[in-house]
Amino acid sequence: MRRRTVLRRLALAGTGVGLATGTTRGHPSPTGDGTAEPAASDTPVGEDPLGVLEMETVYEVVTSPDGHTAYVATGDGVALVDLVTPTSPRPLSRRTDLLADSDNGPIQRVQDLAVSGSRLLAAGPAHPADGAHGFVVFDVSDRRDPTRIAGLELDTRIHNCHFDGRYAYLTANDRDGNPLLVVDTETEQEVGEWSLLDAGDAWADVPTSLWPLHDVWVQHDRAYLAYWDGGTWIVDVSDPSDISLVANVRGRTPEDLVAIEDPGTERSEPPGNDHFVTVDEDASLLGVGGESWDLSDDGSGGPSGIDLYDISDPDDAELLSTLDPPPTSDPTPGGILTTAHNFELTDNRCYSAWYNGGVRVHDLTDPTAPEQVFEWRNTDATSFWTAQRAAGCFVAGSTNASQGTEVQPALYTFPDPRIRTPTADASATDAGAGGTDGTSLGVGGPGFGVGSALAAVGLAAWRARRRHD
């Protein structure tokens, strides 16, 4: 059955309140198996989105702990979007001109966000740019009136970040050693750094273009670092002023990387390209996404997928399976991009974004044999940056920042395959942490709350079977 998809346009000029409505519809896969590329923009693969909020610019998207709010990085700042009624996502508020009091002017390119409770971290610029470099922390407990509570200008661009409510964990690739930088947002002071140079002096001989710190994820006092061709590393950040190495999960040695004759091509093709890392609730399952293309004539290049590791013993990480990328007819950088981008591991699910390859959801109850349970793709019209679970749905941001097809940036809401579809007449709220009957949206059901316990049981059961076998 086709659903009407509600399009609501967020005008980013002025107050950003202008709205327009329209409809879009989807169709089944031309092959019936969900694997073929759509022939045109009006032939999506999979079940229709629930709703679409068009925006001028979309980069990273993260969701609030209760799943009712999406926070969207908009380049010039952040936007807050209400998800209480997933069929009709609506703009709530936005903030621009971050660090506008800087002598250099405001941050020009905010691409990454991180949320912890009622606090939101926005950092940038992601790439070399004029304007201030640094971050701002907002109190977002009032979704219509986010309030700045901290901010700091730094001497490095920040491609990605993470936040635990007090400490900001930042990729500081303009500094020697491409370090992880930790800043105490309460005192607005830098407190610690760690880089591969701390793991061994041999890294000083490797071109730093092969081992930028592309992303960081922090959970249970450990930081998970995606060092591109330098691999994935785990460090202990329980004392941010004294960061120590826990384990190197994967990656080539500095000696192997030094011997590479063409670093430019190497950093664009597999193996390596560790782009995004995250873990599940108990930090025993690690996902490593690669971002790669095919620059060669022999078809040996990308796109890359998502590798899943058992890291219950970080010193003996075990590769369990790989989520392969969607197919593409042109894997070159300017072609049809279907390489892995950002994703989330939660409640025995992986919610993933694949640029022009669409969005997917995999059931990871048995992480050695992931089962794809949802896919939606519209090659010509979308390029997805990330996918995140929300209340009653999951959300994904489609961006025009990537190479490849031209798209209309937008925030999409999709039916979550693990819970029943929310109704269009679900009541909305302006409160920051609820105020509705959450059961109508699946909140408190398998999608939130109880699901975390089920996920832990599922993974524990899988490990028990493996030990028995």
KOLFIKE-112949 format. One record per atom (N, C-alpha, C): y negated, z negated, x. Coordinates in steps of 0.1 Angstrom, whole numbers, plus 5000, padded with zeros to 4 digits. Atoms other than C-alpha are relative to their C-alpha. Layout:
N
YZX ...
//
This chain:
469
501250005008 500050005000 498850005009 501250004993 496650095013 499049904995 501050105004 493949835014 498650065002 501449964998 490249885011 499549915012 500550074989 488649785044 498549994999 501450025002 485249635041 499350025014 500849984988 482749765067 498649934998 501350065000 479749545073 499350025013 500749974988 477149655098 499149895004 500950114994 475449395121 499050085008 501149944993 472149535131 499549905011 500350104989 471349375165 498650005003 501450014998 467649445164 499449904990 500750105008 465349185150 500949884996 499250125005 467148915129 501450044999 498649965001 470349115128 500649984986 499450035013 470849075091 500350134992 499849885008 470849445079 501550034999 498649975003 474149535063 500250134993 499749885008 475849845051 501549994997 498650015004 479249895034 500650144999 499349875001 481850165034 501549974999 498550025001 485650215034 500650085011 499149924992 488350335057 501449984996 498650025003 492050385052 500950055011 499049964990 495150415073 501250074994 498849935004 498350605072 501249965009 498950044991 501850545086 500150095012 499849934988 502950665120 500550144996 499549875003 503451045120 501550015003 498649994997 506850985135 500949904993 499350105008 507750685114 500549885009 499550114991 508650475145 498849925007 501150074994 505150365155 499750035014 500249974986 505250525189 499250125003 500749884998 503550855185 498549985000 501550015000 499850905193 499550064988 500649945011 497750965163 499350135003 500649874998 496551325160 498550004999 501550005003 493051245148 499649864996 500550135003 490750955141 500349954986 499750045014 491750955104 501449984998 498650025001 495350905112 500549885008 499650124993 495850545123 501549974999 498650055000 499250395131 500149864996 499750145003 500350085113 499249964987 500650055012 499049865085 498549995001 501549994999 495349885077 499449865004 500850134998 492849625090 499649944987 500550075011 491749365066 498550034998 501549985001 488049405074 499550055014 500649954988 485749555100 498549974999 501550034999 482249435111 499550085011 500649914990 480449715129 498949935008 501050074992 478249595158 499550105010 500649914990 476049755184 500850005013 499250024988 478049615213 501049894998 499050105001 481249425216 500750005014 499250024988 482949285247 501149904996 499050105003 485048965247 499849944987 500050085012 485948785215 500949885002 499250125000 487148425213 499849944986 500050065013 487848215182 499949855001 500250145001 486947865172 501449934998 498850075002 489647595172 500650004986 499549995014 489847605134 500350144995 499749865003 490047985134 499050064990 500949965011 487048015110 498950095006 501249944993 484548165136 500550095011 499849914988 484648455161 498749995007 501150004991 482348435190 500150145008 499949874994 481448785203 499050025011 500949974989 479948875237 499450144997 500749885004 477349135229 499150075012 500749944989 476049225264 498649935002 501350074999 472549085257 500149854995 499950135005 473948755244 501449984993 498850045008 476448615218 499750014985 500150005015 477048665181 501149914994 499050085007 478848425157 500350074987 499649935012 480848575129 500949924992 499250085009 482348405099 501350074997 498649945003 486148465094 500749934988 499350085011 486748235064 500650094990 499449895008 487348545043 500350115009 499749904990 489148775067 499850144995 500349875005 488649075044 498650045001 501449984999 484949035048 499349925011 500750074990 483848915082 498550024999 501449995002 480148845081 499249935012 500850064990 477448775107 499349874996 500650135002 476148415110 498749985008 501150034991 473848395140 500250075013 499849954987 473248525174 498949955009 500950044990 471548435206 499950105012 500349904989 469948665232 499149945010 500950054989 467748635263 500549885007 499550124994 470048395280 499449985014 500750034988 468348225310 498750085001 501249925001 465148395299 498949935009 501050074992 463148125319 500250035014 499949964986 464448275351 498950095005 501049914995 462048445374 500550145001 499449875000 464448735374 500250064986 499849965014 464448765336 501449964995 498750055006 467448705313 501250075005 498749944996 471148785319 500050134993 500049875006 471449155313 501450054994 498749955005 475249185307 500949894999 499150115003 477148905291 501350074994 498849945004 480749025288 501149904996 498950105002 482848705288 499549874994 500250135007 482948385267 501249915002 498950095001 484948075266 499649894991 500350105010 485147805239 500849885002 499250125000 486147445240 499449904990 500550085011 485847245208 498850064994 501249955006 482247285196 499050055010 500849954989 480947415229 500450145004 499749864996 480647775239 499350035013 500649954987 480147915274 499950155000 500349854998 478548255280 499550025014 500349984986 478348395315 499850145003 500249864996 477248705333 498950015011 499449875005 476448965344 501450025006 498649974995 479949095348 500050105012 500149904989 478849375372 498649995006 501350014994 475949415396 498950054990 501049975009 472749415375 498749935003 501250074999 469149315374 500149884991 500150125009 468148985357 500749895006 499450134995 469448635361 501550025000 498550024999 473048555371 500349854997 499750145003 474648245357 500749984986 499350035013 475748085324 499149914992 500650095010 474547905293 501149944992 499150075009 476447645272 499249974987 500650035013 475747625235 500949904992 499450085011 476547355209 500150094988 499849915011 478047565181 500649934988 499550085011 478947285157 499250044987 500749945011 476247435134 500050155002 499849864997 477347795132 498850094998 501249925002 474047915119 498949975010 501050044991 472047745146 500549955013 499450044987 473747745180 498849945009 501150064992 471747515204 500450005014 499850004986 471547555241 500049855005 499950144994 472647235259 500150005015 499949994985 473047355295 499950145004 500149874994 472447645317 499750005015 500250004985 472347735354 500050145005 500149884993 471248025375 500849995013 499249994988 473648125403 499850125008 500349894991 473748355432 501250105000 498849915001 476848555420 500150054986 499649955013 477748785392 501349934995 498850075005 480448645369 500750094990 499349915008 482948885355 500849934989 499350085010 485048625337 499949855002 500250144999 485048255330 501049934991 499350095009 486847965314 499349874999 500850115003 485647635300 500949894995 499250105005 487247295294 499149894992 500950095007 484147135276 499149935010 500950054989 482647005309 499950095011 500049914988 483647225338 500050154996 500049855001 482847595339 500850065012 499249944990 485347795359 499750155001 500749875000 483748115371 500650095012 499749914990 484748425391 498850045008 501349994992 482248435420 500350115011 499649894991 483048775436 498950055009 501149974991 479648805452 500049915012 499950104989 480548515475 501150045010 498949984990 482648525507 501349954994 498750045004 486348515498 500250014985 499849985014 485848605461 500649874993 499550135004 486248235451 500049984985 500150075013 486948045419 498949905003 501150095000 483647855414 500149904988 500050105011 483647525394 498749945000 501350065003 480447395379 500149894990 500150115010 479847065362 498950034991 501149965009 477847175331 499249884995 500750125004 476846815324 498949975010 501050024990 475046775357 499450135005 500549874996 474447145362 500050015015 499849994986 475847125397 501350065003 498749944995 478447325416 500849885006 499250114995 481347095425 501250055008 498849964993 484147305440 500250155001 499649864999 485447645452 501450015006 498749974994 488847795461 500250155000 499749864999 489848135473 501350035008 498849974992 492748315490 499849975015 500350044986 491048235523 500549865002 499450134999 492147885516 501550005000 498549995000 495748005512 500550055013 499649954987 495748175546 499050085007 501049934993 493548315573 500250155000 499749865000 495348655571 499350084989 500749935010 493448735539 498750055004 501249964995 490348775559 500050155006 499949864995 491749105573 500250104989 499849915011 492349255539 498750044993 501349965007 489549465522 499949924987 500250095011 488149235496 500150084987 499949925012 488149525471 501450004994 498650005004 491949485469 500349864994 499750135006 491649115459 498849934994 501050085007 488749035437 500649904990 499650105010 489148735414 499650064987 500449935012 489248925381 499949904988 500050095012 490048645357 500649865003 499550144998 490848275354 500349944986 499650075012 492648065328 500349865005 499850144996 492647675330 500649934988 499350085010 495047445312 500749895007 499350114994 496447105319 499849985015 500450024987 494547065351 500550105010 499749894991 495747395365 499350124997 500649875002 493947715370 500950115004 499149894998 495748045368 499050125004 500949914995 494048315389 500650145002 499649864998 494348695387 499250065011 500649954988 493648825422 500350145002 499849855000 494249195414 501250035009 498949974992 496449335442 500449885009 499650134993 496448985458 500949924992 499050075008 498648875429 499449894992 500350115009 498648575406 500349875007 499950124993 498048225419 499849884990 500350135008 498147865404 499549905010 500650114992 495847595418 499849884991 500250135007 495447225409 498549975000 501450035001 491947155396 499749874993 500150145006 492546795384 498849935007 501250044993 489846715410 499250135004 500749874997 487447015410 499350005013 500650004987 485946905442 501050015012 499049994990 489246915460 501250084994 499049915006 491247215446 501150035010 498849984991 494747265460 500950104994 499049905004 497347535459 501249944994 498850045006 500247495436 501150105003 498949904998 502147825438 499350145000 500349865002 501848195443 501150074992 498949955009 503648355414 500450145004 499649864996 503548715426 498950065007 501149934992 501648965447 500650045014 499649964987 501949145480 499449925011 500650084989 501348985513 498850065006 501149944994 498149035532 500450105011 499549904990 500149215559 500350134993 499749885008 501349465533 498750074996 501249945005 497849515519 499150065011 500849954989 496249565553 500550145004 499549884996 498549855559 499750124991 500349905010 497350045529 498950105005 501049904995 495550375539 498950034991 501049975010 493750435507 499849894990 500250115009 492550115491 499450044986 500649965013 490550295464 501050044990 498949965009 493550465449 501049894998 499150115002 495750165455 499649904990 500450115009 493649925435 499950064986 500049955014 493750165405 501350034995 498749975005 497450215403 501049895003 499050104997 500549995402 500650035013 499950135005 501949785416 498849915002 501150094998 499549495414 499150014988 501049995011 496349515394 500049894990 500050125009 496649165381 498649974994 501349995006 493849175356 499749884991 500250115010 494348895330 501249915000 498950105001 496448575330 499749904990 500250115009 497048315304 501449944999 498850075003 499748065294 500149954986 499850055014 501347935262 499649855000 500550135002 500747585248 500449905010 499650104990 502847385272 500050065014 500149944986 502047615302 501350025007 498749974993 505647705308 500350154999 499849865001 505348075298 498650065005 501249934995 502848285318 500050154997 500249865002 501548625309 499050065010 500849934991 500148865335 499850144996 500349875004 498449175323 499450085012 500649914990 497849475347 499150104993 500949895004 495049725343 500150115010 499849894990 495850055359 500050144993 500149865004 495550435356 500950085009 499249914992 497250735371 499150105007 500849914992 495350905399 500750105008 499249914992 498251085414 500550124993 499549885006 499851415408 501549994996 498550015002 503451285406 500349914988 499850085012 502951065375 500549865004 499550134996 503650745395 499149894997 501050115002 500550555384 500249934987 499950085012 499750355353 500150084987 500550135003 499250245326 501049885003 499250124998 500449885332 500249924987 499750095012 501949635307 499749865003 500250154998 502149255304 501449955004 498850074995 504749065324 500049864996 499950145004 506048735311 500949935009 499350084990 507248465335 500349864994 499750145002 508948135331 499549935012 500650084989 506847895352 500249854998 499750145001 508447575342 500249935014 500050034986 509047555380 499150105006 500949904995 505947725394 500450055014 499649954987 507547745429 501250104999 498949915002 510447945414 499850084987 500349925013 508748165387 501050114998 499049905003 511148395370 499450104990 500549895009 510148735355 501150014988 499150005012 511648735319 500050144994 500149875007 510449065304 498650065002 501349934999 507649315303 499750074986 500549935012 505649435273 499450135005 500449874995 505349805280 498850054992 501249955006 502049985273 500350104989 499849895010 501650225243 500050135008 500049874993 502250585252 498650075000 501249934999 499450815263 500250145005 499949874996 499051185268 499150035013 500849984989 496451135295 499649875006 500250134994 496650825317 499049995011 501150014990 493750915340 498949924995 501150095004 490650695341 499150064989 500849955011 488750935318 500850054988 499249955010 491651005295 500249904988 499750085011 493450815267 500549875006 499650124994 493550455280 500949914992 499150095008 496450245269 500649895009 499650114991 496749995297 499749874994 500250135006 496849625290 498649955003 501350074997 493549435286 500349864997 499850145002 493249085272 500949974989 499050045010 495748895251 500049854999 499850145002 496748555238 501449974998 498650055003 500048365239 499949874992 500150125008 500348115211 501150004989 499050015011 503047995186 501150105001 498949904998 505748215201 499550144997 500549875002 503548515197 499150055012 500949944991 501648755220 499150104992 500949925007 498548905204 499350085011 500549924988 497449195227 499250124996 500949895002 494849465231 500350105011 499649894991 495449805248 499050125000 501149905000 492149995247 500350104989 499749895010 492850335229 501449984994 498650025004 496450215225 500149904988 500050085012 495449975197 500349855003 499650144999 496649615191 501449994996 498650035003 500049475190 500349854999 499550145000 501849145181 501550005003 498650024997 505149045197 500549864997 499350125002 507548775187 500649965013 499550054987 508348575219 501049894998 499050115002 510948335204 501050015011 499249984988 513248485230 499250085009 501049924991 510848575258 500750105009 499349894992 513648775276 500150124992 499849895008 513749005246 498950004989 501050015010 510349025229 500250114989 499949915011 510249185195 498650044994 501349965005 507249395184 500049994985 500050025014 506349285149 498750054993 501249935006 502949455144 499450095010 500849904992 501049755157 499050074991 501049925007 497849925147 499350085011 500649924990 496350215166 499250114993 500849895004 493550465160 499350055012 500349964986 493250645193 498650055001 501349944998 490050845187 498949914996 501150085006 488050575169 499949865006 500150144995 488850245187 500549995014 499650034986 489150095222 500049855000 500050145002 490349735219 500049925014 500350084988 489149475245 500949875000 499250125001 491049165232 500549984986 499450045013 493149015204 500249855000 499950155001 492948655193 500449964986 499650055013 494548465165 498949924994 501050075007 492348325138 500749944988 499450065012 492848145104 500350114990 499649905010 494748375081 500050145004 500149874994 494448675104 500049995015 500450004986 494048785139 498950105002 501149924998 490948945153 500150085013 500149924988 490249215179 498750075001 501349944998 487149355194 500250145006 500049864995 486749735198 498750035007 501249994991 484349825226 499750155003 500449874994 482450135238 499749995015 500350024986 482349995273 501050075009 499049944992 485550155285 499850155001 500049854999 486050505297 500950054990 499249945010 487750745274 499350044988 500649955012 487050815238 498849924996 501250075006 483750735221 500449934988 499650085012 484050455196 498849934995 501050095006 481950255172 500449865003 499650144998 481949895185 500149924987 499850085012 483249655159 501049895002 499050115000 485149335152 500950034988 499049975010 488349395133 500849884997 499150105004 490449155113 501350074996 498849945004 494149225109 500949904994 499150095005 496949075089 500949945011 499250074991 498848815109 501550014995 498749985005 502548905107 500849874998 499350135001 503548535108 499649924988 500450075012 501648425077 499750104989 500349915011 500948565042 498650055001 501349945000 497948785037 499049924992 501050075008 494748605026 499550094989 500649935011 493148704994 498550025002 501449964998 489748874992 499049904994 500950095007 488348604969 500149865005 500050134994 488948314992 498649955002 501450054999 485948084992 499549995014 500650014987 483648095021 499249875002 500850124997 481747815039 499150035011 500950004988 478847775063 500349895009 499850114992 480247465077 500750045013 499449964988 481447475113 501449975002 498650044997 484847315110 500849994987 499250005012 486147385075 499249994988 500750015012 485047285041 500750084989 499349925010 487447525023 501449944998 498650035001 490947485010 500850095009 499549914990 492547615041 501450064997 498749945003 495947675025 499950144994 500249865005 494547985008 499950105011 500149914989 494148135043 501149985009 498950024991 497348015058 499649895011 500450114990 495447735078 500949884997 499150115001 497747445084 501450044997 498749945001 500747675078 500650045013 499449964987 502847845104 499050065010 501049944991 499748015118 499249905008 500850104994 497947695127 500749864998 499450145002 499147335133 501550005002 498550014999 502847335125 500650105009 499449894992 503347665143 500149965015 499950044986 502647495177 501249935003 498750074999 505547265172 501250095000 498949905001 507747555161 500150085013 500049924988 506747745192 500749925011 499350094990 507747455215 501549994998 498650015003 511047425198 500750135003 499449874998 511647795200 500350035015 499949984986 511047815238 501049905006 499050104995 513047495244 501450044997 498649965004 515947635225 500450125008 499649894992 515847955245 500449955014 499650054986 515947755278 501349934999 498850075001 518747545265 501250104999 499049895001 520747865256 500250065014 499849944987 520048005291 500849915009 499350094991 521247685308 501550004996 498650015005 524447685286 500750135005 499449874996 525048055294 500350005015 
//
